[in-house]
Amino acid sequence: MTAARRPRAKSRGRSLEPFVRHGSYRLPDDVARRVALGHPWIFRDALGGRQVAEPSGSLVEVRDRQGGFLAYAFVDQDHGVVLRVMSRDPAAKVHPGAGSVVERFRQAFALRWRLFGAAAPTGMRLFAGDSEGLPGVNVDRYGDFVVAQWLTAGALPWREELYDAIEATVRPRGIYEQRRLRPLAGQAPPEPGVRARGEEAPLEVVLEEGGARFGVDVTAPLGVGFYPDLRPGRDAVAARAADRRVLNLFSYTGAFSVRAALAGARSVVAVDSVAKVHARSRRNCELSGLEPARIEEITGDALTTLDRFQSDQRRFDLVICDPPTFSHAQGAGSAFSASKDLGQLAAACFAVIEPGGFLLFSTNSTKLGVADVERALAEGSLRARCPALIVERIGQGSDFPVAPGFPEGHHLKCFLVAKQ
């Protein structure tokens, strides 16, 4: 990561004709207050039944009930969040081609430089668009490549301007994009990442973290195989894994497992319902200089496996539990849902932890707040009939900044819990 330099805006043949703003929409007092305080989303039902007439990507004015200016926002006709805030400054020039996104990305990059300097992680978030100025767009760094995630079609008019900023500021070998657009009619099938600019990426891009090395695929439709936001959680595990028996549930491609093994864990067991992710975990072991046999692999449902461990009186000193929001393991009796099953899962984890051991418990479910996860831990402690204490709250890394008025930006809820 090199020091930021001011990028030059490039037109790439695009018209710089004046951009015309369209309609104006008034908000009820409670929604207007949230927008004024920094929340970037305005849901369709907040407009009191009024339909947004403009096409996706159009800029509109948002006003309070009395007609006072609140913000400029762009439209997304295909999403429940129909308006996303671009600026609360009535004099701002935020239309595509005006250069505002170039400046916002430059500022975001400069913040990472102040936070990390030359020691910046090779897998990290460079731009959190909801909080840093282009809502519904995130930009991540993976080695020498950058991946832009587009969660809203309404932001696409700023696409080329954003890529100009990335090229001028980050100077990556290539830019890939993933369009994770969610239509109102339901979830669209995930699309693979495609090259937008620069070089073709190799099949495996290698990252480094805490002495470990991980291979990722920047074209993978469901994610590259590595979660930068969980870096503080992996650091917490590595700090406590030495000479401990470690269980990694929902182990995915083994980032927690590898970090624990490298930190000197006595043993590491990785459980995931998808067999092929264990192959990625073995590859990450090899990249990190570990024998793949160093990690015991189990393919199966987490709750079923925990029940078997309890019956067999198999115990662990450190359990990592980072479930997906929703999953249905092959052969499992029912689907797992984070919104309703976290308490049961916490209880099963506590049941296999030795007294004095630790549970790292995490979820990124947007439907659950911090209080919901703490309630699930309390329920699990009660069911398992063991006292437990939350000893550390671990959020996402500092490369995932959040505007103060946008609590949903704290998507990761991660706790280190001690079993008494």
C-alpha positions as CSV (number, residue, x, y, z in Angstrom):
1,M,0.0,0.0,0.0
2,T,1.7,3.2,-1.1
3,A,1.0,6.7,0.1
4,A,-2.0,8.4,-1.4
5,R,-1.6,10.8,-4.2
6,R,-4.4,12.9,-5.7
7,P,-5.8,11.1,-8.8
8,R,-6.6,12.9,-12.0
9,A,-10.1,12.5,-13.2
10,K,-10.3,10.8,-16.6
11,S,-13.3,11.0,-18.8
12,R,-12.6,7.9,-20.9
13,G,-14.8,9.3,-23.6
14,R,-17.8,10.0,-21.3
15,S,-19.9,13.1,-21.7
16,L,-19.4,15.8,-19.0
17,E,-22.7,17.5,-19.9
18,P,-24.6,19.1,-17.0
19,F,-26.5,16.4,-15.0
20,V,-30.1,17.1,-14.4
21,R,-31.6,16.4,-10.9
22,H,-35.1,15.2,-10.9
23,G,-37.9,15.1,-8.2
24,S,-38.1,15.9,-4.6
25,Y,-39.4,13.5,-1.9
26,R,-40.5,14.4,1.7
27,L,-39.9,12.1,4.6
28,P,-41.7,11.7,7.9
29,D,-40.0,13.2,11.0
30,D,-38.4,10.0,12.3
31,V,-36.9,9.0,8.9
32,A,-35.8,12.6,8.3
33,R,-34.0,12.6,11.6
34,R,-32.1,9.4,10.8
35,V,-31.1,10.8,7.4
36,A,-29.9,14.0,9.0
37,L,-27.9,12.0,11.5
38,G,-26.0,10.1,8.8
39,H,-28.1,7.0,7.8
40,P,-27.6,6.4,4.1
41,W,-30.7,4.3,3.4
42,I,-34.3,5.3,2.7
43,F,-36.7,2.4,2.3
44,R,-39.6,2.4,-0.1
45,D,-42.2,2.2,2.7
46,A,-40.7,5.3,4.3
47,L,-42.2,7.4,1.5
48,G,-45.8,6.9,2.8
49,G,-47.0,5.2,-0.4
50,R,-45.6,7.7,-2.8
51,Q,-43.9,6.1,-5.8
52,V,-40.5,7.1,-7.0
53,A,-40.9,8.0,-10.6
54,E,-37.3,8.4,-11.7
55,P,-35.2,5.6,-13.1
56,S,-32.4,3.9,-11.2
57,G,-29.3,6.1,-11.0
58,S,-31.2,9.4,-11.0
59,L,-30.4,12.0,-8.4
60,V,-33.3,13.4,-6.4
61,E,-33.7,15.7,-3.5
62,V,-34.8,14.5,-0.1
63,R,-36.6,16.9,2.2
64,D,-38.2,16.9,5.6
65,R,-41.9,17.1,6.2
66,Q,-41.8,21.0,6.2
67,G,-39.8,21.1,2.9
68,G,-36.4,21.7,4.3
69,F,-33.5,20.2,2.4
70,L,-32.0,17.0,3.8
71,A,-29.9,15.4,1.1
72,Y,-29.3,14.4,-2.5
73,A,-29.9,10.7,-3.1
74,F,-29.8,8.3,-6.0
75,V,-32.7,6.0,-7.0
76,D,-32.7,2.2,-7.1
77,Q,-36.0,1.0,-8.5
78,D,-35.1,-2.7,-8.1
79,H,-34.3,-2.7,-4.3
80,G,-36.2,-2.2,-1.1
81,V,-33.8,0.6,-0.3
82,V,-35.2,2.9,-3.1
83,L,-33.1,6.0,-2.2
84,R,-29.4,6.1,-1.0
85,V,-27.9,9.3,0.2
86,M,-25.0,10.9,-1.7
87,S,-24.7,14.2,0.1
88,R,-26.3,16.3,2.8
89,D,-24.7,19.5,1.4
90,P,-27.2,21.5,-0.8
91,A,-24.3,23.0,-2.7
92,A,-22.5,19.7,-3.4
93,K,-21.9,18.5,-6.9
94,V,-22.3,14.8,-6.7
95,H,-23.6,13.9,-10.2
96,P,-21.6,11.4,-12.2
97,G,-18.5,13.0,-13.7
98,A,-18.4,15.8,-11.1
99,G,-15.4,14.2,-9.3
100,S,-17.0,13.8,-5.9
101,V,-16.5,10.0,-5.9
102,V,-12.8,10.5,-6.9
103,E,-12.3,12.7,-3.9
104,R,-14.2,10.4,-1.5
105,F,-12.2,7.4,-2.5
106,R,-9.0,9.4,-2.2
107,Q,-10.0,10.3,1.4
108,A,-10.8,6.7,2.2
109,F,-7.4,5.6,1.0
110,A,-5.7,8.3,2.9
111,L,-7.5,7.2,6.1
112,R,-6.2,3.6,5.6
113,W,-2.7,5.0,5.2
114,R,-3.0,6.9,8.5
115,L,-4.3,3.7,10.2
116,F,-1.9,1.2,8.8
117,G,0.9,2.9,6.8
118,A,3.1,0.5,4.8
119,A,2.1,-2.4,7.1
120,A,-1.4,-2.4,5.6
121,P,-3.0,-5.9,5.4
122,T,-2.9,-7.5,2.0
123,G,-6.5,-8.5,2.4
124,M,-8.5,-5.4,3.5
125,R,-11.4,-3.1,2.8
126,L,-10.3,0.1,1.0
127,F,-13.7,1.8,0.7
128,A,-16.9,1.2,2.7
129,G,-19.3,3.0,0.5
130,D,-22.3,3.3,2.8
131,S,-20.3,5.3,5.2
132,E,-17.7,6.8,2.9
133,G,-19.7,8.3,0.1
134,L,-21.0,5.9,-2.5
135,P,-23.7,3.8,-0.8
136,G,-24.1,0.2,-1.8
137,V,-20.6,-0.1,-3.1
138,N,-17.6,-1.7,-1.3
139,V,-14.0,-2.0,-2.5
140,D,-11.6,-4.6,-1.2
141,R,-7.9,-5.3,-1.7
142,Y,-6.7,-8.8,-2.3
143,G,-2.9,-8.7,-2.9
144,D,-2.2,-6.7,-6.0
145,F,-5.9,-6.9,-7.1
146,V,-9.0,-4.9,-6.1
147,V,-12.6,-6.2,-6.1
148,A,-15.5,-3.8,-6.2
149,Q,-18.9,-5.1,-4.9
150,W,-22.0,-3.5,-6.3
151,L,-25.0,-4.1,-4.1
152,T,-27.2,-1.5,-5.9
153,A,-27.8,-0.7,-9.6
154,G,-28.4,2.9,-8.6
155,A,-24.7,3.5,-8.0
156,L,-23.6,2.2,-11.5
157,P,-23.5,5.7,-13.1
158,W,-20.5,6.4,-10.9
159,R,-18.7,3.2,-11.9
160,E,-16.1,4.6,-14.2
161,E,-15.4,7.5,-11.9
162,L,-14.7,5.1,-9.1
163,Y,-12.5,2.9,-11.2
164,D,-10.5,6.0,-12.3
165,A,-10.0,6.8,-8.6
166,I,-8.9,3.3,-7.8
167,E,-6.4,3.2,-10.7
168,A,-4.9,6.6,-9.8
169,T,-4.7,6.1,-6.1
170,V,-4.1,2.3,-5.5
171,R,-2.5,1.4,-8.8
172,P,-3.6,-2.2,-8.6
173,R,-2.6,-4.8,-11.3
174,G,-6.3,-5.3,-12.0
175,I,-9.8,-4.3,-10.9
176,Y,-12.6,-7.0,-10.6
177,E,-16.2,-6.4,-10.0
178,Q,-19.0,-8.5,-8.4
179,R,-22.5,-7.4,-9.0
180,R,-24.6,-8.6,-6.1
181,L,-27.8,-6.9,-7.1
182,R,-30.9,-8.1,-5.3
183,P,-34.2,-7.7,-7.3
184,L,-37.4,-6.9,-5.5
185,A,-38.9,-10.2,-6.7
186,G,-36.3,-12.2,-4.8
187,Q,-32.6,-13.2,-4.6
188,A,-30.8,-13.2,-7.9
189,P,-28.2,-16.0,-8.6
190,P,-24.7,-14.9,-7.7
191,E,-22.6,-13.8,-10.6
192,P,-18.9,-14.5,-10.8
193,G,-16.4,-11.6,-10.5
194,V,-15.3,-10.2,-13.8
195,R,-12.3,-8.2,-14.8
196,A,-13.2,-4.5,-15.2
197,R,-9.8,-3.0,-15.8
198,G,-6.2,-4.0,-15.8
199,E,-4.6,-7.4,-15.9
200,E,-6.2,-10.8,-15.7
201,A,-5.9,-12.2,-12.2
202,P,-4.2,-15.6,-11.6
203,L,-6.4,-18.5,-10.5
204,E,-5.0,-18.0,-7.0
205,V,-4.1,-14.6,-5.4
206,V,-2.1,-15.1,-2.2
207,L,-2.6,-12.9,0.9
208,E,-0.6,-12.7,4.1
209,E,-1.8,-12.2,7.6
210,G,-0.1,-12.9,11.0
211,G,2.5,-15.1,9.4
212,A,-0.2,-17.2,7.5
213,R,-0.8,-17.2,3.8
214,F,-4.1,-17.7,2.1
215,G,-5.1,-18.3,-1.5
216,V,-8.2,-16.5,-2.8
217,D,-10.1,-16.5,-6.1
218,V,-11.2,-13.0,-7.0
219,T,-13.7,-14.4,-9.6
220,A,-15.6,-16.6,-7.2
221,P,-19.4,-15.7,-7.2
222,L,-20.0,-16.4,-3.5
223,G,-17.0,-14.7,-2.1
224,V,-13.2,-15.0,-2.6
225,G,-12.7,-17.4,0.2
226,F,-11.5,-14.9,2.9
227,Y,-13.2,-12.5,5.2
228,P,-11.1,-9.3,5.9
229,D,-13.6,-8.1,8.5
230,L,-12.8,-11.0,10.8
231,R,-9.1,-10.2,11.1
232,P,-9.4,-8.9,14.7
233,G,-11.2,-12.2,15.6
234,R,-8.4,-14.3,14.0
235,D,-5.9,-12.2,15.9
236,A,-7.8,-12.9,19.2
237,V,-7.7,-16.6,18.4
238,A,-4.0,-16.6,17.5
239,A,-3.2,-14.8,20.8
240,R,-4.9,-17.6,22.9
241,A,-4.4,-20.8,20.8
242,A,-1.0,-21.9,22.1
243,D,-1.2,-25.4,23.6
244,R,-5.0,-25.4,23.4
245,R,-7.3,-27.9,21.8
246,V,-9.2,-25.8,19.2
247,L,-12.5,-26.5,17.4
248,N,-13.4,-24.4,14.4
249,L,-17.1,-24.7,13.5
250,F,-18.3,-23.5,10.0
251,S,-14.6,-23.5,9.2
252,Y,-15.0,-22.5,5.5
253,T,-11.5,-22.2,3.9
254,G,-9.7,-22.5,7.3
255,A,-8.5,-19.0,8.1
256,F,-9.1,-19.5,11.8
257,S,-7.7,-23.0,11.7
258,V,-4.5,-22.0,10.1
259,R,-3.9,-19.1,12.4
260,A,-4.6,-21.3,15.4
261,A,-2.2,-24.0,14.2
262,L,0.6,-21.5,13.4
263,A,0.1,-20.1,16.9
264,G,0.9,-23.4,18.5
265,A,-2.4,-25.1,19.1
266,R,-2.1,-28.5,20.6
267,S,-4.8,-29.8,18.1
268,V,-7.2,-28.2,15.6
269,V,-10.5,-29.7,14.4
270,A,-12.3,-28.0,11.5
271,V,-16.0,-28.7,10.9
272,D,-17.9,-27.6,7.8
273,S,-20.9,-29.0,5.9
274,V,-19.3,-28.5,2.5
275,A,-16.5,-31.0,1.8
276,K,-14.8,-29.0,-0.9
277,V,-13.9,-26.1,1.4
278,H,-11.6,-28.5,3.3
279,A,-9.6,-28.7,0.1
280,R,-9.1,-25.0,0.2
281,S,-8.2,-25.2,3.9
282,R,-5.5,-27.8,3.0
283,R,-4.1,-25.5,0.4
284,N,-3.9,-22.7,2.9
285,C,-2.0,-25.0,5.2
286,E,0.5,-25.7,2.5
287,L,0.9,-22.0,1.6
288,S,1.5,-21.3,5.3
289,G,4.1,-24.0,5.7
290,L,1.9,-26.4,7.7
291,E,1.3,-30.1,7.0
292,P,-2.4,-30.4,5.9
293,A,-2.8,-33.3,8.4
294,R,-2.1,-30.8,11.2
295,I,-5.9,-30.0,11.0
296,E,-8.5,-32.7,11.5
297,E,-11.3,-32.3,9.0
298,I,-14.9,-33.2,9.6
299,T,-17.6,-32.8,7.0
300,G,-21.0,-32.5,8.6
301,D,-23.6,-30.4,10.3
302,A,-22.2,-28.3,13.2
303,L,-25.0,-29.1,15.7
304,T,-25.0,-32.8,14.9
305,T,-21.2,-32.9,15.3
306,L,-21.4,-31.0,18.6
307,D,-23.9,-33.5,19.9
308,R,-21.6,-36.3,19.0
309,F,-18.7,-34.7,20.7
310,Q,-20.7,-34.2,23.9
311,S,-21.8,-37.8,23.8
312,D,-18.2,-38.9,23.3
313,Q,-17.1,-36.5,26.1
314,R,-14.7,-34.9,23.7
315,R,-13.7,-31.5,25.0
316,F,-12.0,-28.4,23.7
317,D,-10.2,-25.4,25.2
318,L,-11.2,-22.9,22.5
319,V,-14.2,-23.1,20.2
320,I,-14.7,-20.8,17.2
321,C,-18.3,-20.4,16.0
322,D,-18.9,-18.1,13.1
323,P,-22.0,-19.5,11.4
324,P,-23.5,-18.2,8.1
325,T,-26.8,-16.3,8.4
326,F,-28.6,-19.3,6.9
327,S,-27.5,-22.8,6.0
328,H,-28.8,-26.3,5.3
329,A,-26.2,-29.0,5.6
330,Q,-26.6,-32.1,3.6
331,G,-28.1,-34.8,5.8
332,A,-29.1,-32.3,8.5
333,G,-32.6,-32.5,9.9
334,S,-33.4,-28.9,9.4
335,A,-32.1,-25.6,8.1
336,F,-30.0,-23.4,10.5
337,S,-31.1,-19.8,10.8
338,A,-29.0,-17.3,12.8
339,S,-32.0,-15.3,13.7
340,K,-33.7,-18.2,15.6
341,D,-31.0,-20.8,16.3
342,L,-28.1,-18.9,17.8
343,G,-29.1,-19.8,21.4
344,Q,-29.2,-23.5,20.7
345,L,-25.9,-23.3,18.9
346,A,-24.3,-21.4,21.8
347,A,-25.5,-24.0,24.3
348,A,-24.0,-26.8,22.2
349,C,-20.7,-25.0,22.0
350,F,-20.6,-24.4,25.8
351,A,-21.3,-28.1,26.3
352,V,-18.0,-29.1,24.7
353,I,-15.8,-26.4,26.2
354,E,-13.7,-27.2,29.3
355,P,-14.2,-24.9,32.3
356,G,-11.7,-22.1,31.9
357,G,-11.9,-22.4,28.1
358,F,-13.1,-19.8,25.6
359,L,-15.7,-19.4,22.9
360,L,-15.3,-17.0,20.0
361,F,-18.9,-16.4,18.9
362,S,-19.6,-14.3,15.8
363,T,-22.4,-13.5,13.4
364,N,-22.7,-10.9,10.6
365,S,-26.5,-11.3,10.3
366,T,-28.0,-7.8,9.6
367,K,-31.2,-8.9,11.4
368,L,-29.4,-9.3,14.7
369,G,-28.0,-6.5,16.9
370,V,-25.5,-6.7,19.7
371,A,-28.2,-7.2,22.3
372,D,-29.7,-10.1,20.2
373,V,-26.3,-11.9,20.2
374,E,-25.8,-11.3,23.9
375,R,-29.2,-12.7,24.6
376,A,-28.4,-15.9,22.5
377,L,-25.2,-16.3,24.6
378,A,-27.2,-15.9,27.8
379,E,-29.7,-18.5,26.5
380,G,-26.9,-20.9,25.6
381,S,-25.2,-20.5,29.0
382,L,-28.6,-21.2,30.7
383,R,-29.3,-24.3,28.6
384,A,-25.8,-25.6,29.1
385,R,-26.0,-24.9,32.9
386,C,-22.6,-23.2,32.9
387,P,-21.7,-19.6,34.0
388,A,-20.1,-17.6,31.3
389,L,-18.6,-14.1,31.0
390,I,-18.1,-11.9,27.9
391,V,-14.5,-10.8,28.3
392,E,-14.1,-9.0,25.0
393,R,-16.3,-7.5,22.2
394,I,-14.5,-7.7,18.9
395,G,-15.8,-5.8,16.0
396,Q,-14.7,-5.6,12.4
397,G,-11.3,-4.1,11.6
398,S,-10.6,-0.4,11.5
399,D,-10.6,-0.7,7.7
400,F,-14.4,-1.1,8.0
401,P,-15.3,2.4,9.3
402,V,-18.9,3.3,10.1
403,A,-20.7,6.6,10.1
404,P,-22.0,7.4,13.6
405,G,-25.6,7.5,12.4
406,F,-25.5,4.2,10.6
407,P,-25.7,1.3,13.2
408,E,-26.2,-1.3,10.5
409,G,-22.7,-0.6,9.3
410,H,-21.5,-2.5,12.4
411,H,-22.4,-5.7,10.6
412,L,-20.0,-8.0,12.5
413,K,-20.9,-9.0,16.1
414,C,-18.1,-11.0,17.6
415,F,-17.6,-11.9,21.3
416,L,-14.9,-13.7,23.2
417,V,-16.6,-15.5,26.0
418,A,-15.0,-17.3,29.0
419,K,-16.6,-20.4,30.4
420,Q,-16.4,-20.4,34.2
